[in-house]
Amino acid sequence: EERRTSANLKECIRAASERVFFINTGFLDRTGDEIHTCFLAGPVVRKGDMKQQDWIKAYEAANVDIGLHSGFQGKAQIGKGMWAKPDSMKAMLEAKIAEMMAGASTAWVPSPTAGCLHSIHYHRVNVVQRQMQLAMRPAAKIEMLLEPPLLKSKLDAKAIAEELKESAQSILGYVVRWIDMGVGCSKVPDLSNVGLMEDRATLRISSQLLANWMHHGLITEQQIKDSFVEMAKVVDQQNASDKAYHPMSGNTEKNIAFQAALKLVFDGKRVPNGYTEFTLHEARRQAKSAVNSRL
């Protein structure tokens, strides 16, 4: 799920031809890599606009094209991405059939219930027949795949502030549970209190986007700090009923999870490939050590 893998997928399959059984389009990790790869080229589009960009359309199409032309049908799986709203099963049932129509023979779901519902799609779509139809289309162009998702026009202050708040809230909502509780994949409520699946891939997108915008002057370091302080109160309120939760607001300067969340953004430019593991693991060790010292 990196640009270099996408651009060289056929050769990757050739190198692993005796053992490969699955290829996948992972929008989340792939987007984090895309932002980091074109980090210096300019400010990237908002998260909500990312799926409309040329590179992601070419990425999704090329994965199917190359898989079919490499002989995957009937021998290996061609996968497509996760449904990130675990409580919105009706919407999933309506929308996720599109992945079978796009050539997928399997796809990610967030729960056993979602898996049962998703199985209905395979009764509604003859995947083999659909893949044979798609195999006759022109191959996706590499030029589209390599088109960076940069802003075409200047964002207004309101749009920038909205994206900053949404990203800060999602980063904090995930990081505080990772650091304080060791939970690696969480259903985190967004600013509208809709539960969204958050993991290190979604964290990577949000932190890389803010780091990119800070580098190109759309937001300042102080604006990021102020927004994180504001959103820490929101996240604390959203987790108020959890007895195991430790609030961040009130002492953000010394709160390990809060400081780790900020570090993910401020170090986003220099950390290898925008990966979050280094900061998360270091902060988790600090949090566990702090707990042990109080025992």
N, C-alpha and C positions, 0 to 999 in steps of 0.2 A: 504494500500500500504506500508506495513512494513513486514520485514522478519518474525516476530513473527505471524503476521496475515496469511501470506502465508503458514507457517508451520502448522497452526491450523485452516485453512479455514473451514474445515468441521464442527468443533465444533463452530466456529463463526456463521455459517449458522444455526446450530441447535439451538443456543441461540436466534437467531432472526427469527426463522422459520415462525412465524405468521405475520411478517411484511416485510421480505426481498423480494425485487423485482428486484435486480440488483447487479451483481458482475462484477468486472472490473480488467483487467491488465493494470496498469499505469506505463509504463516503466520509466517515468521521476521521479516522487516522489519515486517510489520503488528503483531506482538506488541511489538516494540521501540517502535513509535509509540504503541501502546495504553498501555504502562506510563508513557511520558513524558507522555501526554495527561492521565492521571488521577493524576499523580505526587503532587499535594498532597491528594488525596481520602482516602488511607489506604494502608496496606501491601498490596501485591498478593500473589496466591497464588504458590506455588512454580511453577517452570518446568514440572515434570512434570504439574501440575494445570491448566495453562493451556488445553489443548485440550478440557477438559470444561466450560469456561465458556460462558455464554449468548452472549456477544458473538461468539466464534469460530464457533459453530454458525450464528448468523444471518448472519455474514460469508460463510461458505462457501455457504450456501443462496441468499442474496440475489444473489451474483455470478452464479450460474447462472440464477436467475429473470430478472434484468434483462437478461443477455446474450441469453436466448432470446426475451424479449418485445421486445427491440430488433432482432430479425431476424438474429442471428448465425449461426443454423444454416445450414450450407452455404456461408457467405460469410466467416466469421471464426472464430477459435479461442477456446474457453473453457478456460483452463488451470487446473491445480491443482498443489500444491506438491512440493517436493523430497523424495527419499528420502535420508536423511542417513547411512546406514550402508553405505558402498561395498563392504564385504566380506560383507555379509549378503544375498546375492542370493536365496537360497531364501525368506527372510522377505519380501523385496520382492515376489517372484512371488506369494506368498500374499496379501499385504496391499494392494498398489497397485491391484488390480482394483477396489477400493472407490471409487476416484476416477472411474472410468468410470461406475460405478453411480450416483455422485452428480452426473453430468451433464457431466463434463469430456470434451473432445474431444482434449486433449493434456495432457501432464504432464511435470514436470522429473525427470531422472534424473542420477546422478553420473558416468556413464562410458558409453563405447560398448557395453560388455558389458551394462550395465543397460538401455540403449536397445533392444538386440536382444531381451532377455528381456521387457521391457515391451511390445514390439510384439505379443506373444502375447495380451495382454489385449484388444486391439482385435479379435481374431478370436473371442474368447469373449463379448464384449458388443457388441450392436448399439447403438452410441452414438446414432445418429439416433432409433431407436425408443425408447431410454431417455429421451432428451431430450424427446420428445413426451409421454411419460408424466409427467415432472416438470413440464412446462409447465402441466399441469392442476391442480397442487396450489396451496393458498393461498400467497400471497407471504409471505416472511419479514418479521417485524415490525421496524420501525425501533427500537422500544423495547428489544428484545432486543439489537440491535446496539450501542446506547448504554449498556448495562449494564456498569459498570466491573468488572474482575476483582479485586475486593478480598477479602481474607480475611474469612470469615464467623465464624471462631473463632480463638482464640489458639493459636499454634504452641508446642510444647514446645521446650525448649533443645536437645534432640537433633536435632530436625528442622531447626532454624535452623542449627545447626553443620554438619549434612550439606550443606545448600544452600549455605552459605558456602564450604565446602571445594570442592564440585563446581564452583561458579561461578569461584572463584579459580583452580582448576586449568585450566579450559577457557579462561579469559581469558589466563593466562600462556602456555599451550601454543600459542595462536594468535598472540598479540602478539609473542612472542620470534622467531618465524619471519618475521613481517611486517616487524619492525624490522631484524633482523640479516641476513635473507636476501632480503627483498623478495618473499616468497611470499604472495600475496593470498588463496589458497584452499587450505587444508591438510586432510589427513586426520590429525586430532589424537586420540591415544588418551585416553579418559576415565580416571577413577580405577580402573575395572575393566579397563583396557587394551583396551577396544573402540574401534576406529577410527571416529571420527565426523567428518563433513564440517563444518568450521568456516570461516566467512567473516565479513565485517563485520556481517552481519545477526545471526548467533548471538552475536557479540561484543557487539553493541548490547543484546541481551536480557539477557545476564549482567551487564553493567556497569550497566544501568539498574535491574535488580532489586536489586542490592546498594546502589546509590545510594538507591533508594526505601526500602529497609529501614533504612538508616542514618538517613535523614531522619525516619523515624517511630519510631526508637528500638529497633528489633528487634536491631540490631547496632551496635557502636561503631566509631569510626575505628581504635582500637587493636586491636580484634578482627580487623578487616579486614587491617591491617598484619601481625599475627601469622600469620594464615592464609595470606597471600600469601608470607611468608617460608617457611613450612612447605611450601606447594605448589610453590615454586620448586625445592626439592630433589627433589620428585617428578618435575617436568617435566624437570629436568636428567638424572635417571636414565633417563627414558623416551627421551631423545634422545642417550644416551651413545654409541651406535654411529655417530652421524653426525659425521664428521670436520669438517664445516663449522659445527657447532653451538658456540656460545659459552655456557658455563654462567652462570647468573644468581646462584646461591647463593654465599655467601662474600663478596660485595661488592655487595649489593643496593642500598646507598645511592648508588652511583655507576653502577650498571648502567642503561643508557638504556632498554632494553626493560622491565625491571622497574618502573622509575619511571613509564614511560608507562602500564603496566597499572594501576597505582594511580591515576594521574591520571584515567583513564577513569571510575573509580568516584567519586572525590572531586569531580570536576567534572561529574558526571552530571546533577545538578539544573539547572545553569545553561547547559550547552551546548545550542545550538539543536536542538530535537527529539531530543535524545539521540544525535545523530550522532557517529561515532567518527573520521571522516576528519581532523578538525582535529588531534587529538592524534597519530594515527598518522603523518600526513605530516610533522609537525614533528619527531617522534622519529626517523623514517626519515632525514630530512635530517641530523640530529645524528649518527646512527650512520655515515652515509656520510662525513660530514666528518671524524669521528674516524678512520676507516680511511684516508682520503686524507692526513691529517696524519702518519700513521705511515709512509707510503710514501717 
